[in-house]
Amino acid sequence: MTTTAAGAVPASRAVVWREAVVARTALAVVALHVVDDNFLQPQPGTSAGDHLMSGVVPLVALIAIAAAYPGLRGGLRATLALVVGLFALVAGAGEAGYYAMKIGPSGDDYTGLLMLLAGIALLCIGAITLWQTRRTDDSLPRRYSRRTLITLVAAFALVFVLVPLMSAYVYTHAARAVVPPPRLGAPHVNVTLRTADGLRLDGWYVPSRNGAAVIAFPGRSGPQRPARMLVRHGYGVLLFDRRGEGESDGDPNALGWAGDRDLDAAISFLENRADVEPGHIGGIGLSVGGEMLLDRAADSTALQAVVSDGAGIRSVREAALGSSVGERFFGIPFWAVTTAGVSLFANELPPPSLEELVARIAPRAVFLIHAGHGQGGESLTPTFFEAAGEPKSLWTIPEAGHTGGIEARPAEYERRMIAFFDQTLMDRD
C-alpha cells in the first residue's frame, strides 16, 4: 500500500500503476496530435521547421508528465490529469471539432478528435483520483477551510492561467473555415495573393471606377457590408482570406500578429492594378482587421488612409494601457499569459504596442471608430487617437456594440466613411 498524502486514503501500488497506464495512454494520444499537427501534417504553405517551439515545448512537457506520473502524490497526479485533460478537451473541440463540423474532418483533425477523447479520459482519471486521495482524518472546520482555499487557488489558476492558454491555442489553430457567398453589389474577379513568406491567399476584387481602391479587412465575411458601400461610390475593393482562414495557406492567428505580410501582399496587388492610380490606396479594418491596418500603416507609405473600426487589445502591451486600475489589475496578468501562449503556439514574437505604432502613421490619415458597447479592449480607441498625429478623426457611437456602428447608424456610417476616403484618396491631386 502507498499513501499519497498525510491522512489521505491509501492506494495500492497496483491501483496507481493501472491509473498510470490509462493516463499515459491518454497523454500519448495528446502527444500524437502535437506531432501530427506541427510536424507530420502542418498547414498548407508551412513546414515542420516553422513549428519548432509549438511542437517541441508541449511534447517535452507531456513526456515529462508521463515519465513522472506513477511516482507523484495523488493530489499532484489528479491536478496534472485535470489540467492536461481540460486543455486537450478544449483544444480538440476548438480545432478539430470545429473543422469537422464546418467542412468535415481532414488531415490532423482525426488525431485532434482522438485528443478530445483523451482529454475526457484524463478529466475522469483526475476527478476519480482527486476523490480517492482526499484527506478525511482531520476536523471538519480544518477540512473545509483547506478545501475552500484549494478551490479558490484552482479558480484563480483556471481564470488567469488555463483560460488564457487555452484561448491562445484556439487563436492559433482555428479560423473561419467557410468562404461565404459574395454579395458585393458589383461583379468581382477571383484573385490570388502571394506573401513574402510564400503563402497563397485567396480573395475577391471589385475593379475601381474612380482610380482609388480600398482593402476591406479581414476575411470575406464581415467586411462585405462596408465593401458594398465603397463599391456604390466607385471605389475598387479587395477582400481576401488572411493566412489560415478560408481557402488561404498558413497558420491562423486570430490576433493578427503576422498580418503585416498578408497586407503587404494585398498592397502589392493593388499597386500593380491598371485601374488604381499611384497613391490612391486605403484600407478599412474591423476589429482585429483595424489593428492590423494600423500596424501596417505605421510602416507602409502605400496606405494613404485607414479606417479602423473596433481596434483593441492584441497582446499584453495594449492591456497595460487600461484606463483604470481594475482593467490593468485583471487585464495585465490575463493578457501576459495569453501573449506568452500565442508566442509559443504561433512561433511568433508579439508585435509592438498599437499606441506606439499609430503615432507613426502621420502625415497619412487615420479615422478611428469607437463603439460605446465594444469589447476586446475597444475602449482603448481614444488612447490610440491621442497618440496619433494629424490628420486624424475619432467617431464614438454610444449605442453600438463591437464593430456595430454600421448597423446602428448605417446612413451616417456610409456618409462619414465615404467623405473620409473622398478627401484623403480622391482630393489629393
C-alpha atoms as one frame of an Amber mdcrd trajectory, in Angstrom:
protein
   0.000   0.000   0.000   1.107   3.588  -0.679  -0.152   6.815   0.809  -0.164
   9.865  -1.412  -0.568  12.479   1.313  -0.766  12.520   5.077  -4.196  11.339
   6.110  -5.286  10.506   2.554  -6.916   7.245   1.618  -4.090   4.791   0.838
  -3.842   3.347  -2.656  -2.118   0.106  -3.585   0.824   0.226  -5.951  -1.170
  -1.861  -8.425  -4.004   0.687  -8.437  -1.567   3.539  -9.023   0.074   1.710
 -11.895  -3.270   0.883 -13.530  -4.156   4.562 -13.263  -0.769   5.475 -14.724
  -1.264   3.158 -17.698  -4.557   4.827 -18.594  -3.145   8.321 -18.014  -0.015
   7.608 -20.042  -2.099   6.231 -22.910  -4.185   9.410 -22.945  -1.052  11.574
 -22.750   0.408   9.623 -25.678  -2.687  10.417 -27.748  -2.297  14.117 -26.945
   1.386  13.907 -27.889   0.453  12.179 -31.138  -1.697  15.128 -32.146   1.082
  17.579 -31.229   3.453  15.709 -33.555   0.826  15.344 -36.289  -0.255  18.986
 -36.148   3.209  20.521 -36.064   5.470  18.125 -37.945   3.617  15.472 -39.968
   0.700  17.447 -41.412   1.336  21.176 -40.951  -0.921  23.742 -42.597  -0.557
  24.201 -46.391   2.293  26.550 -47.193   4.138  25.785 -43.945   6.691  23.186
 -42.909   7.785  21.339 -39.796  10.601  23.864 -39.397   8.026  26.619 -38.904
   6.663  24.882 -35.794   9.679  24.044 -33.667   8.615  25.866 -30.498   4.934
  24.971 -30.744   5.825  21.327 -31.285   8.855  20.672 -29.098   7.825  22.519
 -25.907   4.419  20.797 -25.433   5.923  17.455 -26.430   8.682  17.718 -23.822
   6.138  18.706 -21.167   3.894  15.732 -21.984   6.832  13.287 -21.908   7.972
  14.667 -18.544   4.484  14.302 -17.052   4.131  10.754 -18.366   7.557   9.733
 -17.039   6.996  11.142 -13.555   3.320  10.239 -13.217   3.442   6.975 -11.199
   5.803   8.410  -8.577   3.779  11.550  -7.857   1.446  12.119  -4.926  -2.205
  11.523  -5.600  -3.173  15.181  -5.449  -0.492  16.166  -7.955  -1.411  13.289
 -10.272  -5.036  14.389 -10.167  -4.126  18.030 -10.795  -1.959  17.229 -13.803
  -4.591  14.900 -15.262  -7.281  17.551 -14.847  -5.142  20.342 -16.315  -3.969
  18.393 -19.361  -7.405  16.846 -19.783  -9.191  20.196 -19.814  -6.640  21.645
 -22.225  -6.915  18.643 -24.555 -10.715  18.750 -24.454 -10.923  22.459 -25.308
  -8.120  22.293 -27.888  -9.616  19.248 -29.597 -13.094  20.742 -29.693 -11.922
  24.224 -30.703  -9.702  22.965 -33.511 -10.613  19.508 -34.864 -14.207  19.625
 -33.615 -14.811  22.995 -35.270 -13.391  21.995 -38.650 -15.102  18.594 -38.579
 -18.490  20.295 -38.121 -17.899  23.064 -40.659 -16.199  21.287 -43.568 -15.677
  17.690 -42.461 -12.550  16.181 -40.862  -9.286  16.044 -42.783  -5.537  15.977
 -42.156  -4.670  16.245 -38.467  -8.333  16.607 -37.470  -8.506  12.862 -36.897
  -5.791  12.884 -34.238  -7.377  16.067 -32.910 -10.673  14.259 -32.368  -8.779
  11.454 -30.637  -7.139  14.108 -28.431 -10.601  15.329 -27.474 -11.480  11.828
 -26.280  -8.136  11.597 -24.456  -8.999  14.839 -22.689 -12.273  13.364 -21.450
 -10.396  10.299 -20.185  -7.861  12.436 -18.322 -10.617  14.507 -16.727 -12.281
  11.316 -15.485  -8.969   9.995 -14.123  -8.229  13.298 -12.426 -11.668  13.524
 -10.794 -11.572   9.936  -9.541  -8.029  10.249  -8.192  -8.835  13.553  -6.516
 -11.823  11.989  -4.757  -9.998   8.824  -3.736  -6.966  10.631  -2.304  -8.816
  13.357  -0.405  -7.922  13.799   3.263 -10.553  12.720   5.781  -8.578  12.404
   9.030  -8.814  15.980  10.319 -11.616  18.032  11.836 -14.478  19.311   9.680
 -13.552  23.018  10.085  -9.938  22.389   9.028 -11.009  20.090   6.221 -13.467
  22.515   4.653 -11.218  25.521   5.204  -8.472  23.688   3.336 -10.817  22.632
   0.548 -12.165  26.177   0.217  -8.625  27.523  -0.111  -7.766  24.879  -2.700
 -10.917  25.742  -4.642 -10.050  29.440  -4.649  -6.498  28.746  -5.828  -7.848
  26.423  -8.525 -10.336  29.067  -9.670  -7.563  31.678  -9.867  -5.358  29.314
 -11.874  -8.247  28.474 -14.178  -9.084  32.117 -14.927  -5.579  33.552 -15.152
  -3.552  30.606 -16.455  -5.615  27.872 -18.085  -8.249  30.016 -19.813  -5.710
  32.355 -21.467  -3.524  29.417 -22.502  -6.473  27.551 -23.974  -7.602  30.736
 -25.703  -4.110  31.178 -27.131  -4.230  27.662 -28.573  -7.591  28.212 -30.250
  -6.479  31.658 -31.516  -3.578  29.996 -33.320  -5.288  26.826 -34.534  -8.770
  27.753 -35.737 -10.180  30.380 -38.086 -13.259  30.815 -40.240 -13.337  27.723
 -42.410 -16.096  28.524 -44.913 -15.952  31.125 -47.669 -19.311  32.956 -47.719
 -21.232  33.805 -50.907 -20.069  37.092 -52.453 -22.588  39.916 -52.049 -20.538
  42.907 -53.122 -23.011  44.865 -55.225 -20.962  44.533 -58.419 -19.124  41.873
 -60.426 -15.822  40.752 -58.952 -12.803  38.755 -60.025 -11.242  35.943 -58.033
  -7.669  36.813 -57.095  -4.675  35.060 -55.581  -2.145  36.982 -53.495   1.382
  35.818 -52.716   3.056  36.766 -49.449   6.768  37.344 -48.969   6.979  34.120
 -46.962   5.475  32.072 -49.790   1.807  31.715 -48.813  -1.126  31.780 -51.214
  -4.065  33.945 -50.094  -7.388  33.799 -51.925  -9.721  36.750 -52.345 -12.099
  38.849 -54.425 -11.559  42.165 -56.159 -14.159  44.595 -57.489 -12.370  46.828
 -60.027 -12.161  50.554 -59.362 -14.233  53.071 -61.309 -12.670  56.186 -59.763
  -8.970  55.309 -59.710  -8.842  54.503 -55.980  -9.067  51.200 -54.144  -9.636
  50.126 -50.542  -8.704  46.926 -48.711 -11.728  45.755 -46.667 -10.344  43.539
 -43.945 -10.216  40.877 -42.501 -11.660  37.987 -44.456 -14.545  37.775 -46.890
 -17.465  37.756 -44.469 -17.642  40.717 -42.053 -16.228  43.346 -44.448 -18.835
  42.726 -47.166 -21.216  45.434 -45.944 -18.653  48.274 -45.908 -17.355  46.878
 -49.192 -20.778  47.357 -50.787 -20.812  50.963 -49.584 -17.450  51.612 -51.198
 -18.438  49.890 -54.439 -21.533  52.110 -54.733 -19.237  55.134 -54.771 -16.876
  53.791 -57.427 -14.042  52.507 -55.247 -12.208  49.322 -56.056 -12.452  46.907
 -53.144 -10.197  43.991 -52.235 -11.354  41.349 -49.752  -9.243  38.296 -49.000
  -8.811  35.469 -46.526  -5.790  36.099 -44.333  -3.390  33.251 -43.601  -5.010
  30.139 -42.125  -8.515  31.374 -42.938 -10.978  30.099 -45.525  -9.049  28.787
 -48.523  -5.760  30.561 -47.778  -2.483  28.888 -46.817  -0.717  29.258 -43.499
  -1.350  29.015 -39.781  -4.246  31.037 -38.388  -3.712  33.733 -35.791  -6.893
  35.400 -34.580  -4.848  38.249 -33.064  -3.269  39.007 -36.422   0.367  39.027
 -35.366   1.625  38.093 -38.845  -0.850  40.323 -40.646   1.784  42.718 -41.996
   2.903  40.126 -44.538  -0.665  39.488 -45.684  -1.411  43.194 -46.058   1.856
  43.774 -47.915   0.694  41.199 -50.465  -2.647  42.993 -50.785  -0.977  46.379
 -51.227   1.375  44.964 -53.854  -1.606  43.545 -55.765  -3.357  46.933 -55.832
  -0.185  48.794 -56.779   0.040  46.634 -59.890  -3.576  47.159 -60.954  -4.059
  49.391 -64.022  -7.360  50.701 -62.620  -5.704  52.011 -59.416  -3.746  55.244
 -59.622  -0.484  55.546 -57.621  -1.042  56.829 -54.102  -4.765  56.059 -54.116
  -4.871  53.028 -51.787  -6.660  52.937 -48.454  -7.997  50.387 -46.001 -10.931
  49.750 -43.687 -10.452  47.216 -40.913 -12.964  45.749 -38.490 -11.849  44.624
 -35.018  -8.548  42.756 -35.471  -8.567  43.994 -39.060  -8.441  47.544 -37.724
  -5.496  46.640 -35.518  -3.647  45.032 -38.419  -4.218  48.005 -40.727  -2.968
  50.444 -38.090   0.104  48.246 -37.690   0.790  48.120 -41.430   0.047  51.817
 -41.994   2.743  52.695 -39.453   5.404  51.452 -41.875   3.823  51.338 -45.328
   3.535  54.687 -47.082   1.420  52.963 -49.750  -1.581  53.065 -47.391  -2.643
  56.683 -47.638  -5.758  56.444 -45.453  -7.009  53.924 -42.884 -10.372  53.458
 -41.181 -10.034  51.347 -38.026 -13.357  50.218 -36.537 -13.110  48.433 -33.183
  -9.343  48.110 -32.647  -8.372  46.962 -29.163  -6.082  44.532 -27.363  -3.879
  42.071 -29.221  -1.175  41.489 -26.564  -0.210  42.442 -23.029   1.268  45.664
 -24.409  -2.202  47.058 -25.109  -3.609  45.566 -21.886  -1.105  47.679 -19.946
  -2.790  50.789 -21.366  -6.044  50.130 -19.481  -7.708  53.314 -18.258  -8.500
  52.033 -14.744  -6.638  50.188 -12.016  -9.150  47.345 -12.283  -8.597  46.929
 -16.018  -4.843  46.768 -15.537  -5.017  44.566 -12.411  -7.049  41.882 -14.176
  -6.072  42.557 -17.767  -2.291  42.517 -17.453  -1.898  39.034 -15.873  -4.544
  37.538 -18.162  -3.007  39.010 -21.295   0.545  38.267 -20.143  -0.271  34.543
 -20.169  -2.273  34.873 -23.394   0.633  36.668 -25.066   3.110  34.034 -23.920
   0.777  31.284 -25.145   0.256  32.847 -28.553   4.010  33.383 -28.900   4.551
  29.685 -28.188   1.783  28.252 -30.361   2.294  30.720 -33.236   6.102  30.621
 -33.157   5.972  34.431 -33.319   7.080  37.283 -31.077   4.338  39.755 -30.111
   4.077  42.941 -32.191   4.744  46.423 -30.804   2.030  48.328 -28.951  -0.599
  49.937 -31.167  -0.161  53.153 -29.192   3.449  53.268 -30.385   2.593  52.295
 -33.953  -0.325  54.666 -34.524   1.936  57.635 -33.777   3.994  56.740 -36.879
   1.101  56.892 -39.374   1.045  60.692 -39.820   1.040  62.536 -42.167  -1.175
  59.833 -43.679  -4.774  59.977 -42.434  -6.420  57.751 -39.848 -10.105  57.556
 -38.905 -10.879  55.660 -35.671 -14.383  54.371 -34.901 -15.292  53.529 -31.320
 -18.431  51.668 -30.172 -19.832  52.558 -26.774 -20.527  48.890 -26.001 -17.402
  47.470 -27.603 -15.327  44.521 -26.498 -11.797  43.196 -26.707 -10.254  46.413
 -25.443 -12.120  48.694 -27.848 -12.254  51.271 -25.039  -8.583  51.942 -25.876
  -9.566  53.663 -29.131  -9.436  57.163 -27.570  -5.925  56.305 -26.314  -4.869
  55.427 -29.857  -6.466  58.642 -31.106  -4.475  60.744 -28.637  -1.260  59.074
 -29.777  -1.970  59.594 -33.482  -0.712  62.582 -35.420  -2.717  64.762 -37.779
  -4.761  64.283 -39.865  -6.933  62.137 -37.623 -10.614  61.678 -36.782 -12.487
  59.903 -33.995 -16.146  58.885 -34.062 -17.761  57.413 -30.954 -21.120  55.637
 -31.380 -22.520  55.265 -27.832 -25.338  52.833 -28.624 -23.321  50.470 -30.844
 -21.793  47.115 -29.990 -18.402  45.916 -31.165 -17.989  46.999 -34.829 -21.744
  47.607 -34.760 -21.762  51.241 -35.868 -22.625  50.204 -39.405 -25.850  48.613
 -38.105 -26.626  51.309 -35.529 -26.211  54.252 -37.908 -25.884  52.904 -41.476
 -26.527  56.176 -43.319 -24.152  58.194 -41.142 -21.543  55.400 -41.270 -21.581
  55.476 -45.066 -21.536  59.266 -45.213 -18.567  59.574 -42.848 -16.572  56.728
 -44.397 -17.019  57.886 -47.975 -16.277  61.500 -47.036 -13.042  60.365 -45.374
 -11.859  58.364 -48.393 -13.002  61.036 -50.868 -10.954  63.636 -49.001  -7.841
  61.512 -48.456  -7.720  59.457 -51.680  -9.649  61.475 -54.276  -8.802  65.089
 -53.387  -5.022  64.619 -53.160  -4.085  65.518 -56.748
